[in-house]
C-alpha cells in the first residue's frame, strides 16, 4: 500500500517531475505509513548529525541520539495524527511508493511554522527541499522555523531559500504564541516573509 493508494491527495506541485501532496488522511490509513516516515526521519537526521558531538545537543546523560530522534518523531507523529500539524509529502518521479521528503507545518491564518522538515539523504542537493519549501510558500505569507545553532547545513539551506535570523518580536510580524517555543541557547529562530 502506498500513500497514493491510501490517502486523498491534493497535488500542489509538479516540480522536477516529482509530486508534492498534502496528506489529508488520518487514523488507520495514515498509521499504515508510520514506519515509512519513521525510517526516513531517523535516516535523515542521523545523517545530518553524524559528525556532531552528542554533548552539543544538551541531551540528558542517559539519552542517546537515536532515542532522542525516536522521541522527536513520536511527538511529531502524534501531532500529525491529532490534526495539529499538516503533512506535505514529496514522492519520487520514478516510484510513487518512494517518499523522498516531507514537511510538517502548524498554521495560524496565513502564517505557518515548520515543525519538521526531512529529505532522504540519497535525494539531497537535487531541489527536493526547495520544492517542499515552495509548496508551503504558495499558501502562507510568513513562515517561521527553529533550527539548531550547530546545524550549519540546515542554516545554509534556509538562508539560500530566503530565510533570515529573527527575534520573536518583530513588530507586526511577531511570532505567534500558539507556535512552539525553543531555547535560544540551542535553537535559532528564522523566518521568511513571502512578498
C-alpha positions as CSV (number, residue, x, y, z in Angstrom):
1,X,0.0,0.0,0.0
2,X,1.3,3.4,-0.9
3,X,0.4,6.9,0.3
4,X,-1.1,7.5,-3.1
5,X,-3.3,4.4,-2.8
6,X,-4.4,5.2,0.7
7,X,-4.7,8.9,1.0
8,X,-6.9,11.5,-0.6
9,X,-4.3,13.9,-2.1
10,X,-4.1,17.4,-3.3
11,X,-1.4,17.7,-5.9
12,X,0.1,21.1,-5.3
13,X,3.2,21.0,-7.4
14,X,4.9,19.0,-10.1
15,X,8.4,20.3,-9.7
16,X,11.2,18.4,-11.5
17,X,8.6,15.7,-12.2
18,X,8.3,14.8,-8.5
19,X,5.0,15.3,-6.8
20,X,4.2,17.1,-3.6
21,X,1.0,16.1,-1.9
22,X,-0.8,17.3,1.1
23,X,-1.8,14.2,3.0
24,X,-5.4,14.5,4.2
25,X,-5.9,11.0,5.6
26,X,-5.7,10.3,9.3
27,X,-6.2,7.3,11.6
28,X,-5.5,3.8,10.3
29,X,-4.8,4.9,6.7
30,X,-2.0,7.2,7.9
31,X,-0.9,4.9,10.6
32,X,-0.2,2.3,7.9
33,X,2.6,4.6,6.6
34,X,4.1,5.3,10.0
35,X,7.2,3.1,9.5
36,X,8.0,4.7,6.2
37,X,8.0,8.2,7.8
38,X,9.8,7.0,10.9
39,X,12.6,5.4,8.8
40,X,13.0,8.4,6.7
41,X,13.1,10.7,9.7
42,X,15.7,8.6,11.6
43,X,17.8,8.2,8.5
44,X,17.8,11.8,7.5
45,X,18.5,13.2,11.0
46,X,21.1,10.5,11.8
47,X,22.9,11.5,8.5
48,X,22.6,15.3,9.3
49,X,24.0,14.9,12.8
50,X,26.6,12.1,12.1
51,X,29.6,14.3,12.6
52,X,28.4,16.3,15.6
53,X,29.4,15.6,19.2
54,X,26.5,14.5,21.4
55,X,27.3,17.0,24.1
56,X,26.3,19.7,21.7
57,X,22.7,18.5,21.8
58,X,22.2,19.2,25.5
59,X,20.6,15.7,25.9
60,X,20.1,14.1,29.3
61,X,23.1,11.8,30.1
62,X,21.1,8.6,29.7
63,X,19.6,9.6,26.3
64,X,21.3,8.7,23.0
65,X,20.9,10.5,19.7
66,X,18.8,7.5,18.5
67,X,16.4,7.6,21.5
68,X,16.2,11.4,21.1
69,X,15.3,11.2,17.4
70,X,12.8,8.4,18.2
71,X,11.1,10.6,20.8
72,X,11.1,13.6,18.4
73,X,9.5,11.5,15.7
74,X,6.8,10.1,18.0
75,X,5.9,13.5,19.3
76,X,5.6,14.8,15.7
77,X,3.6,11.8,14.6
78,X,1.1,12.4,17.5
79,X,0.6,16.0,16.3
80,X,0.1,14.8,12.7
81,X,-2.5,12.2,13.9
82,X,-4.3,14.8,16.0
83,X,-4.5,17.2,13.0
84,X,-2.4,19.9,14.7
85,X,0.2,19.5,12.0
86,X,-0.3,19.4,8.2
87,X,1.9,16.8,6.5
88,X,3.2,17.5,3.0
89,X,5.0,14.7,1.2
90,X,7.2,14.6,-1.9
91,X,7.4,11.3,-3.8
92,X,9.9,10.3,-6.4
93,X,9.0,10.6,-10.1
94,X,10.5,7.1,-10.6
95,X,8.4,5.4,-7.9
96,X,5.3,6.8,-6.4
97,X,5.9,4.5,-3.5
98,X,9.2,6.2,-2.6
99,X,8.8,9.1,-0.2
100,X,11.8,11.3,-0.7
101,X,10.9,14.1,1.7
102,X,8.3,15.6,3.9
103,X,7.5,18.7,5.8
104,X,5.1,19.2,8.8
105,X,3.7,22.6,9.4
106,X,1.5,24.2,12.0
107,X,-0.6,27.0,10.8
108,X,-2.4,30.1,12.0
109,X,-4.3,32.1,9.4
110,X,-1.7,32.9,6.7
111,X,1.3,32.1,8.9
112,X,3.0,28.8,9.3
113,X,5.6,27.2,11.4
114,X,7.8,24.4,10.1
115,X,7.8,21.7,12.8
116,X,9.8,19.0,11.0
117,X,11.5,19.0,7.6
118,X,13.1,15.9,6.2
119,X,14.8,15.0,3.0
120,X,16.1,11.5,2.3
121,X,19.9,11.6,2.3
122,X,20.1,10.0,-1.1
123,X,17.9,12.7,-2.6
124,X,19.6,15.8,-1.1
125,X,21.0,18.6,-3.3
126,X,18.5,18.0,-6.1
127,X,15.9,20.6,-5.1
128,X,13.6,18.2,-3.0
129,X,13.9,20.5,0.0
130,X,13.4,23.7,-2.1
131,X,10.4,22.1,-3.7
132,X,8.8,21.4,-0.4
133,X,9.5,25.0,0.8
134,X,8.0,26.4,-2.4
135,X,4.8,24.3,-1.9
136,X,4.4,25.9,1.6
137,X,5.3,29.4,0.3
138,X,2.4,29.3,-2.1
139,X,0.0,29.2,0.8
140,X,1.4,31.4,3.5
141,X,2.7,35.0,3.8
142,X,5.1,34.3,6.6
143,X,7.0,31.1,7.5
144,X,8.7,30.6,10.9
145,X,11.1,27.8,12.0
146,X,13.7,26.9,14.5
147,X,16.9,25.2,13.7
148,X,19.8,24.2,15.9
149,X,22.8,26.6,16.0
150,X,25.1,23.6,15.4
151,X,23.3,22.5,12.2
152,X,25.3,24.6,9.8
153,X,24.0,22.7,6.8
154,X,20.4,23.5,7.6
155,X,21.2,27.1,8.4
156,X,22.9,27.4,5.0
157,X,19.9,25.7,3.2
158,X,17.4,28.0,4.8
159,X,19.5,31.1,4.1
160,X,19.8,30.1,0.4
161,X,16.0,29.8,0.4
162,X,15.4,33.3,1.7
163,X,15.1,32.8,5.4
164,X,16.7,35.2,7.8
165,X,17.5,35.0,11.5
166,X,14.8,36.7,13.6
167,X,13.8,37.7,17.0
168,X,10.4,36.5,18.3
169,X,9.1,40.1,18.5
170,X,9.3,41.7,15.1
171,X,6.5,44.2,15.4
172,X,3.6,43.3,13.1
173,X,5.3,40.0,12.3
174,X,5.5,38.8,15.9
175,X,6.0,35.1,16.4
176,X,2.5,33.6,17.3
177,X,2.2,32.3,20.9
178,X,0.5,29.2,19.5
179,X,3.7,28.1,17.9
180,X,6.3,26.1,19.7
181,X,9.0,27.8,21.9
182,X,12.6,26.6,21.8
183,X,15.6,27.6,23.8
184,X,17.6,30.4,22.1
185,X,20.7,28.8,23.7
186,X,20.2,25.7,21.4
187,X,17.9,26.9,18.6
188,X,18.0,29.8,16.1
189,X,14.6,31.3,15.1
190,X,14.3,32.0,11.4
191,X,11.6,33.5,9.2
192,X,10.7,34.1,5.6
193,X,8.3,36.8,4.5
194,X,6.6,36.0,1.3
195,X,6.1,39.0,-0.9
